[in-house]
Amino acid sequence: MAELGIKDGVQVNLVNPGTIRTARFQHRLNAMAKEQNLDPDVAEAAYVKEQRVTRIGEPEEIASLVAFIVSKEGRFMHGSLVDMDGGATKSI
């Protein structure tokens, strides 16, 4: 797709988000807390530890990255895959 983007003059990048604090995640977290008889905050801490990530991401963080990529400063970025997942994808 990045090759086509060059040909067509379209910026092509991909953001790979990790676990983001959404209604869907909150539903899963609440179910996990109930299953394990845990406080939701304790369940979240356990999830973070189990997944080996720094924390749960916020929707605004993903939006800020996308805003940068499409901004004047980010326009040189092309053909990139950005993992924004709190360290779930450990490529370095």
N, C-alpha and C positions, 0 to 999 in steps of 0.2 A: 504494500500500500504506500509505503514511503516513496518508492520509485515512481508510482503513479502521481503522487502528490507533487514531486519535483516537476514532472511533465506538465501537470495541470495547474501548477502554481498554488497548491493547497498545502498548508502546514499539516503534517500527520504525526501525531504522538499518541501515546497511550499512558494513562494513569491507572495503576493497579492498586486500588485501595485495599487496605486490610479491614479488620473489624472496626466498623464505624458506629457511633452511638446513634442509632436510628430506632424507630418504633419497633421494627422487626427484631433488632438486637435486644432491645429492652424486654420484649416478649420472651425471647429465648432465655435471657438472663433470669427473669422472674420464674420461668418454669424450672430452670436449673436450681434456683434458690429453694423453691417449694419442694422439689424432688429430694434435695439433700438437707432440707430443714435448716437452711442458712439465711442469714440476713442478706439482702441484695448486695450490699457493699462488700460483704465477705465473699459472696459468690463471684462478684466481679474480680476481686483480688485473686481468687482461686483460678478463674478463667485466664487472667493475664499470666499468672505463673505457669499454668498448664500449657498455654500456647507459646510461652517463651517470647513474649513481646513486652515492650516498655509500658504500654497502657492502651486503652481504647481510644480511638481517634474521634475527632469531632467533625461533623459535616463541613463546618466553616474552614477547617484546615484543608480539606480536599478542594473546596471552592477557591481558596486562596492560591493553591498551586495551579489550578486550571487558569485562573485569572492572570497569573504570572506568565504562563506558557503562551497565552494569546495576546499578551501585552507587547508593546514595542520592545521592551527589554528581553522578552522571551522568544521573539520571532525567529532568532537564529537557531533555536532548538528544532530539530527535524529528525524524524525516524527514531525517536527515543521512547523507551519504556521506562517509566518512573514508578518504582515500588514505593508507595507511601503507606506502609503497613506496620509501623512500630517495630520493625526488625523481624517480622515473620519470614520474609525472604532475605536470607543472609548470603549475599553474593560477593561480599568482600570480607 
